[in-house]
Amino acid sequence: MTSIELSYAHRLTPRLAILAVGLFVVATNAFVIAGLLPSIASSFRVSADQVSYSISYYAIVVAVAAPAISILLPRLSRTTLMATGTALVAVGTVIAAAAPGLEVFTAGRLVAAFGGAALVPAATAAAAALAPVERRGRAIAFVAVGFTAASAFGAPLGTALATAGGWRLPLFALAGLAVLVSIAIVFFVRGVPVGHAVSVRRRFATLADPRILLTLAAALLVFCGFNAVYIFSSAVTSQATGDTGSLLALLLLVFGVSGVIGNVLAGRLVDRFGSRIMTAAALLLQLAALAALPVVAGSLVGTAVLFALWGASANASTLPLQHRLIEIDPATSGIALSWFSTAMYAGIALAPPLGATAVGLGGGELVPEVAAGALLLALVVFQVGWLWRRRPASAPSTGSTPRVAATRI
């Protein structure tokens, strides 16, 4: 690497690190609620199910607001957008942390959701725009580490902090970190190129391809199944942990660290075996792990082993789904991936009612079984999308009756 390249890398890395920490704050803010559900419910004298619906509202706002912001504010400075988004995360998190009741807590979560909707897509796009073409993939991966680190370390650490100082402490800590990130963005993440605006018509035209629509539907089901178990992990692991917060934090740490490993391995395995095999393998491993959780419900060691398998396979399943969207039509992959974010948050929004219904019908042990059903349906939908044959725009003219060639990506 030349001295010029080294100098550029030295300037780029700190800016990417700031964006990665911003994504860490947003993701931890979402994930940490899973470990805090019992404490928040007890504090507000409501059920854990009622608190869990704040996650649905949060996800719905992000799913709707993220594309709306990109459509309505295409030329706004990325620095201003990201700094404002992070500031909103801080404000909303403070409101939630100081809330006297569930209504104010939910309102704070919604304010934070608007901030996350502004920050996350802009930060991902900024990472690609700031890096040279040959380093864009690594730049995006660097920033995305913030999300992975949130499940690996943010949520377990937040759960441990709540055990030591109450559920409000980790939220106030996240708000403080968000303030620091917002200030850092203003001073250090400047001059981010603004991309071309994409019309609403073009965004929706991408969904006309059934292969893309079915892949997005599979992604929605995957995130719904995964989050149903993660959000209600305290109920799912109640027998193994004895309702001890520190043991739940340990299990979430096992899940998160295994998820990092699964995420790293997924890239190499997709390149070698393709998205179809990798998606099927990851979903089948998740199915096996979740189906076995009720069998070992009373064993902390057994639950930890299954959480490790579940964490690795759950994190390994998202990359091949994204890879599939890129394979279908590389020219419109950016738009397809923006819809992937919407599908992801729609799945998160559906997870609390799914998990709450399972808990109401059969307790925590039923949650992983219901989630496994969602994953099985996701596997079927994905395979149907893969097998879908798309008719070419025009068939070649021949002397005989034209035969429509089938193509499949």
ChimeraX attribute file (.defattr): number of C-alpha atoms within 10 A of each C-alpha:
attribute: neighborCount
match mode: 1-to-1
recipient: residues
	/A:1	7
	/A:2	7
	/A:3	8
	/A:4	9
	/A:5	10
	/A:6	11
	/A:7	11
	/A:8	13
	/A:9	15
	/A:10	11
	/A:11	12
	/A:12	17
	/A:13	15
	/A:14	13
	/A:15	19
	/A:16	25
	/A:17	17
	/A:18	21
	/A:19	30
	/A:20	26
	/A:21	22
	/A:22	32
	/A:23	29
	/A:24	26
	/A:25	28
	/A:26	26
	/A:27	21
	/A:28	27
	/A:29	24
	/A:30	22
	/A:31	22
	/A:32	26
	/A:33	25
	/A:34	25
	/A:35	28
	/A:36	25
	/A:37	24
	/A:38	22
	/A:39	18
	/A:40	23
	/A:41	18
	/A:42	11
	/A:43	14
	/A:44	16
	/A:45	11
	/A:46	14
	/A:47	13
	/A:48	21
	/A:49	19
	/A:50	15
	/A:51	23
	/A:52	26
	/A:53	18
	/A:54	22
	/A:55	26
	/A:56	20
	/A:57	20
	/A:58	25
	/A:59	28
	/A:60	20
	/A:61	23
	/A:62	27
	/A:63	25
	/A:64	15
	/A:65	19
	/A:66	24
	/A:67	20
	/A:68	15
	/A:69	17
	/A:70	18
	/A:71	15
	/A:72	10
	/A:73	14
	/A:74	15
	/A:75	13
	/A:76	12
	/A:77	16
	/A:78	25
	/A:79	23
	/A:80	16
	/A:81	19
	/A:82	28
	/A:83	26
	/A:84	21
	/A:85	27
	/A:86	33
	/A:87	24
	/A:88	26
	/A:89	33
	/A:90	30
	/A:91	21
	/A:92	24
	/A:93	30
	/A:94	22
	/A:95	22
	/A:96	25
	/A:97	23
	/A:98	15
	/A:99	17
	/A:100	12
	/A:101	15
	/A:102	19
	/A:103	14
	/A:104	15
	/A:105	22
	/A:106	22
	/A:107	19
	/A:108	25
	/A:109	28
	/A:110	25
	/A:111	21
	/A:112	31
	/A:113	30
	/A:114	25
	/A:115	28
	/A:116	32
	/A:117	27
	/A:118	28
	/A:119	28
	/A:120	26
	/A:121	18
	/A:122	23
	/A:123	25
	/A:124	20
	/A:125	18
	/A:126	27
	/A:127	27
	/A:128	21
	/A:129	18
	/A:130	19
	/A:131	20
	/A:132	14
	/A:133	10
	/A:134	8
	/A:135	13
	/A:136	16
	/A:137	13
	/A:138	13
	/A:139	23
	/A:140	20
	/A:141	15
	/A:142	17
	/A:143	27
	/A:144	21
	/A:145	18
	/A:146	24
	/A:147	22
	/A:148	23
	/A:149	22
	/A:150	25
	/A:151	28
	/A:152	22
	/A:153	21
	/A:154	26
	/A:155	27
	/A:156	29
	/A:157	22
	/A:158	29
	/A:159	30
	/A:160	22
	/A:161	20
	/A:162	22
	/A:163	19
	/A:164	12
	/A:165	11
	/A:166	17
	/A:167	24
	/A:168	20
	/A:169	18
	/A:170	27
	/A:171	26
	/A:172	18
	/A:173	17
	/A:174	23
	/A:175	26
	/A:176	17
	/A:177	17
	/A:178	27
	/A:179	18
	/A:180	17
	/A:181	23
	/A:182	25
	/A:183	15
	/A:184	16
	/A:185	22
	/A:186	14
	/A:187	10
	/A:188	13
	/A:189	23
	/A:190	15
	/A:191	12
	/A:192	18
	/A:193	15
	/A:194	15
	/A:195	12
	/A:196	8
	/A:197	12
	/A:198	12
	/A:199	10
	/A:200	11
	/A:201	8
	/A:202	11
	/A:203	18
	/A:204	12
	/A:205	12
	/A:206	17
	/A:207	16
	/A:208	10
	/A:209	14
	/A:210	16
	/A:211	25
	/A:212	26
	/A:213	21
	/A:214	21
	/A:215	26
	/A:216	29
	/A:217	21
	/A:218	28
	/A:219	29
	/A:220	26
	/A:221	27
	/A:222	29
	/A:223	26
	/A:224	29
	/A:225	34
	/A:226	24
	/A:227	23
	/A:228	28
	/A:229	28
	/A:230	24
	/A:231	25
	/A:232	27
	/A:233	21
	/A:234	28
	/A:235	23
	/A:236	24
	/A:237	27
	/A:238	19
	/A:239	19
	/A:240	22
	/A:241	22
	/A:242	13
	/A:243	14
	/A:244	14
	/A:245	22
	/A:246	19
	/A:247	20
	/A:248	24
	/A:249	24
	/A:250	17
	/A:251	25
	/A:252	30
	/A:253	24
	/A:254	24
	/A:255	27
	/A:256	27
	/A:257	19
	/A:258	23
	/A:259	26
	/A:260	21
	/A:261	17
	/A:262	22
	/A:263	22
	/A:264	15
	/A:265	14
	/A:266	24
	/A:267	17
	/A:268	11
	/A:269	15
	/A:270	19
	/A:271	12
	/A:272	11
	/A:273	10
	/A:274	15
	/A:275	24
	/A:276	17
	/A:277	13
	/A:278	24
	/A:279	25
	/A:280	19
	/A:281	16
	/A:282	23
	/A:283	23
	/A:284	18
	/A:285	17
	/A:286	31
	/A:287	23
	/A:288	14
	/A:289	22
	/A:290	27
	/A:291	20
	/A:292	16
	/A:293	25
	/A:294	20
	/A:295	12
	/A:296	17
	/A:297	19
	/A:298	16
	/A:299	16
	/A:300	19
	/A:301	13
	/A:302	16
	/A:303	24
	/A:304	22
	/A:305	18
	/A:306	23
	/A:307	24
	/A:308	24
	/A:309	22
	/A:310	28
	/A:311	28
	/A:312	27
	/A:313	27
	/A:314	24
	/A:315	25
	/A:316	28
	/A:317	26
	/A:318	21
	/A:319	17
	/A:320	23
	/A:321	23
	/A:322	18
	/A:323	20
	/A:324	24
	/A:325	24
	/A:326	18
	/A:327	14
	/A:328	18
	/A:329	15
	/A:330	13
	/A:331	10
	/A:332	15
	/A:333	19
	/A:334	15
	/A:335	19
	/A:336	25
	/A:337	18
	/A:338	15
	/A:339	23
	/A:340	24
	/A:341	20
	/A:342	23
	/A:343	24
	/A:344	23
	/A:345	25
	/A:346	24
	/A:347	27
	/A:348	29
	/A:349	28
	/A:350	23
	/A:351	30
	/A:352	28
	/A:353	18
	/A:354	19
	/A:355	31
	/A:356	21
	/A:357	16
	/A:358	20
	/A:359	18
	/A:360	12
	/A:361	11
	/A:362	10
	/A:363	14
	/A:364	24
	/A:365	22
	/A:366	22
	/A:367	30
	/A:368	28
	/A:369	20
	/A:370	20
	/A:371	28
	/A:372	24
	/A:373	16
	/A:374	22
	/A:375	26
	/A:376	21
	/A:377	17
	/A:378	27
	/A:379	24
	/A:380	14
	/A:381	20
	/A:382	26
	/A:383	18
	/A:384	16
	/A:385	20
	/A:386	20
	/A:387	11
	/A:388	17
	/A:389	15
	/A:390	14
	/A:391	12
	/A:392	11
	/A:393	6
	/A:394	8
	/A:395	11
	/A:396	9
	/A:397	9
	/A:398	8
	/A:399	5
	/A:400	6
	/A:401	7
	/A:402	10
	/A:403	10
	/A:404	12
	/A:405	12
	/A:406	10
	/A:407	10
	/A:408	11
	/A:409	12
